[in-house]
Amino acid sequence: MNRSRWILATFLLVVVVASIFGLSDPERAARFAQARRDAALSADTKEIVFAVLALAIGGYLAWFMLIRRQD
């Protein structure tokens, strides 16, 4: 396995271990669930984020198709 796969495998292992450790205790699991609810974006914010992403991707594709290909 090359280096990037080892890094990805290590990251996934850390996430799994942290999830098992964090969700095994009911009090900690409740705090985690509350933190996720608090961090959730509102519907308006999600629309703005998706619009900005769509504009960024569209701008890149336009730049790539119209300007970069002419070189």
mmCIF file of the C-alpha atoms, coordinates in Angstrom:
data_MODEL
# 
_entry.id   MODEL 
# 
loop_
_atom_site.group_PDB 
_atom_site.id 
_atom_site.type_symbol 
_atom_site.label_atom_id 
_atom_site.label_alt_id 
_atom_site.label_comp_id 
_atom_site.label_asym_id 
_atom_site.label_entity_id 
_atom_site.label_seq_id 
_atom_site.pdbx_PDB_ins_code 
_atom_site.Cartn_x 
_atom_site.Cartn_y 
_atom_site.Cartn_z 
_atom_site.occupancy 
_atom_site.B_iso_or_equiv 
_atom_site.pdbx_formal_charge 
_atom_site.auth_seq_id 
_atom_site.auth_comp_id 
_atom_site.auth_asym_id 
_atom_site.auth_atom_id 
_atom_site.pdbx_PDB_model_num 
ATOM 1  C CA . MET A 1 1  ? 0.000   0.000  0.000   1.00 0.00 ? 1  MET A CA 1 
ATOM 2  C CA . ASN A 1 2  ? 1.268   3.429  -0.821  1.00 0.00 ? 2  ASN A CA 1 
ATOM 3  C CA . ARG A 1 3  ? 1.578   6.237  1.693   1.00 0.00 ? 3  ARG A CA 1 
ATOM 4  C CA . SER A 1 4  ? -1.761  7.972  1.029   1.00 0.00 ? 4  SER A CA 1 
ATOM 5  C CA . ARG A 1 5  ? -3.680  4.733  1.607   1.00 0.00 ? 5  ARG A CA 1 
ATOM 6  C CA . TRP A 1 6  ? -1.949  4.243  4.953   1.00 0.00 ? 6  TRP A CA 1 
ATOM 7  C CA . ILE A 1 7  ? -2.873  7.782  5.966   1.00 0.00 ? 7  ILE A CA 1 
ATOM 8  C CA . LEU A 1 8  ? -6.506  7.226  4.931   1.00 0.00 ? 8  LEU A CA 1 
ATOM 9  C CA . ALA A 1 9  ? -6.648  3.860  6.716   1.00 0.00 ? 9  ALA A CA 1 
ATOM 10 C CA . THR A 1 10 ? -5.229  5.433  9.890   1.00 0.00 ? 10 THR A CA 1 
ATOM 11 C CA . PHE A 1 11 ? -7.748  8.273  9.716   1.00 0.00 ? 11 PHE A CA 1 
ATOM 12 C CA . LEU A 1 12 ? -10.657 5.847  9.309   1.00 0.00 ? 12 LEU A CA 1 
ATOM 13 C CA . LEU A 1 13 ? -9.386  3.753  12.214  1.00 0.00 ? 13 LEU A CA 1 
ATOM 14 C CA . VAL A 1 14 ? -9.201  6.824  14.457  1.00 0.00 ? 14 VAL A CA 1 
ATOM 15 C CA . VAL A 1 15 ? -12.753 7.813  13.466  1.00 0.00 ? 15 VAL A CA 1 
ATOM 16 C CA . VAL A 1 16 ? -14.071 4.316  14.223  1.00 0.00 ? 16 VAL A CA 1 
ATOM 17 C CA . VAL A 1 17 ? -12.315 4.131  17.586  1.00 0.00 ? 17 VAL A CA 1 
ATOM 18 C CA . ALA A 1 18 ? -13.493 7.632  18.550  1.00 0.00 ? 18 ALA A CA 1 
ATOM 19 C CA . SER A 1 19 ? -17.055 6.762  17.513  1.00 0.00 ? 19 SER A CA 1 
ATOM 20 C CA . ILE A 1 20 ? -17.065 3.567  19.557  1.00 0.00 ? 20 ILE A CA 1 
ATOM 21 C CA . PHE A 1 21 ? -15.582 5.338  22.558  1.00 0.00 ? 21 PHE A CA 1 
ATOM 22 C CA . GLY A 1 22 ? -17.864 8.370  22.232  1.00 0.00 ? 22 GLY A CA 1 
ATOM 23 C CA . LEU A 1 23 ? -21.108 6.486  21.650  1.00 0.00 ? 23 LEU A CA 1 
ATOM 24 C CA . SER A 1 24 ? -20.584 3.790  24.304  1.00 0.00 ? 24 SER A CA 1 
ATOM 25 C CA . ASP A 1 25 ? -21.339 6.195  27.172  1.00 0.00 ? 25 ASP A CA 1 
ATOM 26 C CA . PRO A 1 26 ? -24.988 7.409  27.069  1.00 0.00 ? 26 PRO A CA 1 
ATOM 27 C CA . GLU A 1 27 ? -24.163 10.804 28.584  1.00 0.00 ? 27 GLU A CA 1 
ATOM 28 C CA . ARG A 1 28 ? -21.357 11.407 26.116  1.00 0.00 ? 28 ARG A CA 1 
ATOM 29 C CA . ALA A 1 29 ? -23.570 10.215 23.250  1.00 0.00 ? 29 ALA A CA 1 
ATOM 30 C CA . ALA A 1 30 ? -26.270 12.707 24.276  1.00 0.00 ? 30 ALA A CA 1 
ATOM 31 C CA . ARG A 1 31 ? -23.731 15.547 24.381  1.00 0.00 ? 31 ARG A CA 1 
ATOM 32 C CA . PHE A 1 32 ? -22.429 14.492 20.967  1.00 0.00 ? 32 PHE A CA 1 
ATOM 33 C CA . ALA A 1 33 ? -25.950 14.444 19.508  1.00 0.00 ? 33 ALA A CA 1 
ATOM 34 C CA . GLN A 1 34 ? -26.645 17.901 20.973  1.00 0.00 ? 34 GLN A CA 1 
ATOM 35 C CA . ALA A 1 35 ? -23.380 19.230 19.533  1.00 0.00 ? 35 ALA A CA 1 
ATOM 36 C CA . ARG A 1 36 ? -24.361 17.902 16.091  1.00 0.00 ? 36 ARG A CA 1 
ATOM 37 C CA . ARG A 1 37 ? -27.784 19.552 16.324  1.00 0.00 ? 37 ARG A CA 1 
ATOM 38 C CA . ASP A 1 38 ? -26.182 22.842 17.397  1.00 0.00 ? 38 ASP A CA 1 
ATOM 39 C CA . ALA A 1 39 ? -23.704 22.704 14.505  1.00 0.00 ? 39 ALA A CA 1 
ATOM 40 C CA . ALA A 1 40 ? -26.341 21.948 11.863  1.00 0.00 ? 40 ALA A CA 1 
ATOM 41 C CA . LEU A 1 41 ? -26.837 24.663 9.278   1.00 0.00 ? 41 LEU A CA 1 
ATOM 42 C CA . SER A 1 42 ? -30.197 26.303 8.801   1.00 0.00 ? 42 SER A CA 1 
ATOM 43 C CA . ALA A 1 43 ? -32.049 25.864 5.503   1.00 0.00 ? 43 ALA A CA 1 
ATOM 44 C CA . ASP A 1 44 ? -31.169 29.395 4.350   1.00 0.00 ? 44 ASP A CA 1 
ATOM 45 C CA . THR A 1 45 ? -27.494 28.876 5.117   1.00 0.00 ? 45 THR A CA 1 
ATOM 46 C CA . LYS A 1 46 ? -27.488 25.573 3.224   1.00 0.00 ? 46 LYS A CA 1 
ATOM 47 C CA . GLU A 1 47 ? -28.997 27.265 0.170   1.00 0.00 ? 47 GLU A CA 1 
ATOM 48 C CA . ILE A 1 48 ? -26.350 29.992 0.272   1.00 0.00 ? 48 ILE A CA 1 
ATOM 49 C CA . VAL A 1 49 ? -23.520 27.454 0.644   1.00 0.00 ? 49 VAL A CA 1 
ATOM 50 C CA . PHE A 1 50 ? -24.822 25.349 -2.274  1.00 0.00 ? 50 PHE A CA 1 
ATOM 51 C CA . ALA A 1 51 ? -25.263 28.457 -4.442  1.00 0.00 ? 51 ALA A CA 1 
ATOM 52 C CA . VAL A 1 52 ? -21.679 29.557 -3.748  1.00 0.00 ? 52 VAL A CA 1 
ATOM 53 C CA . LEU A 1 53 ? -20.411 26.048 -4.501  1.00 0.00 ? 53 LEU A CA 1 
ATOM 54 C CA . ALA A 1 54 ? -22.393 25.924 -7.745  1.00 0.00 ? 54 ALA A CA 1 
ATOM 55 C CA . LEU A 1 55 ? -21.026 29.307 -8.806  1.00 0.00 ? 55 LEU A CA 1 
ATOM 56 C CA . ALA A 1 56 ? -17.475 28.287 -7.948  1.00 0.00 ? 56 ALA A CA 1 
ATOM 57 C CA . ILE A 1 57 ? -17.727 25.006 -9.864  1.00 0.00 ? 57 ILE A CA 1 
ATOM 58 C CA . GLY A 1 58 ? -19.451 26.718 -12.809 1.00 0.00 ? 58 GLY A CA 1 
ATOM 59 C CA . GLY A 1 59 ? -16.809 29.441 -12.863 1.00 0.00 ? 59 GLY A CA 1 
ATOM 60 C CA . TYR A 1 60 ? -14.023 26.901 -12.869 1.00 0.00 ? 60 TYR A CA 1 
ATOM 61 C CA . LEU A 1 61 ? -15.634 24.893 -15.664 1.00 0.00 ? 61 LEU A CA 1 
ATOM 62 C CA . ALA A 1 62 ? -16.188 28.051 -17.720 1.00 0.00 ? 62 ALA A CA 1 
ATOM 63 C CA . TRP A 1 63 ? -12.570 29.096 -17.188 1.00 0.00 ? 63 TRP A CA 1 
ATOM 64 C CA . PHE A 1 64 ? -11.355 25.624 -18.124 1.00 0.00 ? 64 PHE A CA 1 
ATOM 65 C CA . MET A 1 65 ? -13.558 25.269 -21.218 1.00 0.00 ? 65 MET A CA 1 
ATOM 66 C CA . LEU A 1 66 ? -13.307 28.806 -22.592 1.00 0.00 ? 66 LEU A CA 1 
ATOM 67 C CA . ILE A 1 67 ? -9.944  30.174 -21.607 1.00 0.00 ? 67 ILE A CA 1 
ATOM 68 C CA . ARG A 1 68 ? -7.600  27.340 -20.740 1.00 0.00 ? 68 ARG A CA 1 
ATOM 69 C CA . ARG A 1 69 ? -8.352  25.225 -23.808 1.00 0.00 ? 69 ARG A CA 1 
ATOM 70 C CA . GLN A 1 70 ? -7.311  28.037 -26.131 1.00 0.00 ? 70 GLN A CA 1 
ATOM 71 C CA . ASP A 1 71 ? -3.694  27.844 -24.932 1.00 0.00 ? 71 ASP A CA 1 
# 
